[in-house]
Amino acid sequence: MTQLSTTRMLDVPPKLVLEVAYGVEPPEEIAERYGFSSAEWLLLKEHKPFVKQVEDKKEELRAGGYTFRMKSAVIAEELLTTLYLKAKEGDASFHTILETVKLTAKAAGFEAPPKEETNTGSQFSITINLGGGKSVHVGHTPTQPSIIDMEPEDTYDIDLGEIPWHLRSARSELRLEVE
């Protein structure tokens, strides 16, 4: 009977452990790809440290959701043909066909990418109530241009003082609204 040297047992590539843990291919084929003969594989698969490495890796994959995603992908692939044939039947409803197209387009990556949310950055808003139903609004948002919009019948002389240092940069914008 063939015997594995201690060095050979300790030199098991981590990728071999990972591929065996994935469980997608027969382990014998994986071991052969990494240079282990059938006889060496029979010894290696019984070697307790190797078995522990594989089990630990399987648990890591389960905890990370890999096994669920992999099984879901296999099931989806197998059912895709059935779904296609059902949608092609003469009595398939428009809704069935539409949902099939949506699902397959999404799976193929043809769906529009999600819109990125813009970072609005720092904002501030100040409303000064002037009485008599009139108020002055001062606001700052990085996405809007500076607006000073004053169209009341009366004019007001408002001294807001020195502009704060964080609003002096070229990227800062100021908006003033009078309601």
N, C-alpha and C positions, 0 to 999 in steps of 0.2 A: 504494500500500500504506500502511496505517496505521502510524504511528510512535508509540511510547510516549515521552513526555517523560522526562527524567532524574528529575524530581520524582515522576512517576507510578510509575516503577520503584523508586524509593527508598521510596515510601509504601505499600509492600505490607504490609497488616496482618499482624501475627504470627499471628493466628488463621487467616488464609487459609493460611499456610504449614503450620500445625498440621493443619488439616482436609485439605489435600492430602496431607500425610504419613500421616494416618490411612488413606487409601485406601479409605474406606467408600463414597464417592460419586464419580461421574465428576468430575475436576478442572475440566472446562469449566463444569459446573453450579455448583461452588463459586465459581469466579472470577466468574461472572455474578452470583451472590448478593452479591458484594463490589463490584459495579459495573464489572467488566471486560467489555468486549464480546468477541465471538468472535475478532475480529482482534487485539485487545489480548492476549488469552490466548495466541494463537499466538506472539506476540513474547515474552511474559513467560515462557512455558514453555521458551524457548530461552535466556533471559537467565541467564548463568553464575552470578551471585551468588544469584539466586532458586533455581536448581537446587541449588546448594550448601546453601542454607538448608534446603530440603526434604530433601535427603539426610542432612544433620546431624540434623534432627529425626527422621527415620526411624530412624537409628542410636540416638538417644536413646530412642525408643519401644521398639526391640528390646531394648536393654540393660535397660530397666526392666520387661520382660516384658509390655508392653502388647500387642504384636502376637500373642504366644502366647495371651493371654487373649481377645483379640478373635476370633482364628480359632477358638478352642475354643468360644466363645459362639455363633458362626455355625454351626459343625458341630452343636453340641448342639441348636440351634433347628431345624435342618433334619432331624435324626434324631428329634426328639421325636414327630413325627407317625408315623413308622415304628414307634417304640417303642410308642406308644399302640395302633396297629393290631395289632401282634403280641400285645400283652397282651389285646386284645379278642377274639382268635381263640378259637374254641370249644375248641381243644385246648391252650391255654396252661396251663401248670402254675400251681399256687397260688404257688409260689416266684417265678415270673416276674412274676405280677401284683403280689405283695407288693413285690418289688424295684422295680418300675415306680412303684408308689405312693410308696415311700420316696424314690426319686430325684426324682420330680416335686415332692413335698412339700418336700424340701430345697431344690430349685431355686426354689420359690415363696416360700421363707422361712417356712414353717409349722412348721419344726422348733423344738424348745425351744432357747432361747439357752444357750450354755455357762455353767456355774456359775462365778461369780467366786470366785477364791481370796481368802480373808480374810488380811489382813496381821496376822500374829501379833505383830509388834513385838518388843521385847526380852524375853528370857526368861533365867531362871537356875534352877539346880537344885543343891542341896547335900545330900549324904547323909552323915550322921555315923554310923560304925559304933561301937556301944557295947559290942560283945563279947557273947558268949553268944547269938548269933543275933538280937540286937536292934539296930535302927538308927533314926535320926531323919532324916527327909527334909524339907528346906525348899526350896520352889520358888516361882517367880513366873512366871505367864503372864498376859498382858493379857486373854485371852479367858475365863479361869476366875475365878469369885469367890474371894475370900480364904477359905481353908479351913484351920482348925487342927483336926486330927483326932487325938486322943491317947486310945487306949483300951487301953494295955498294963496288965498287972497291977501293974507297978511304975510309980512316977512319977519323973520326972527334972526337976531344976531346971537349966535351961540358960539361961545368959546369953549372948545373941547380940550383946550390945553395942548401940551406938547404930545406929538404922536409917539406912542410907546415904541421902544427899540425893536421889538419883535414884529412890528408892522411896517418898519421902514425898508425892509428888503424889497428887491425888485419883484419878487413873487407875491408880495402881499397886495391885497386889493381891498378897497373900502367901498361900502355901499351905504347911502344915506337916503332914507325914504321919509316923506312927510305924509301923514294920513289925515 
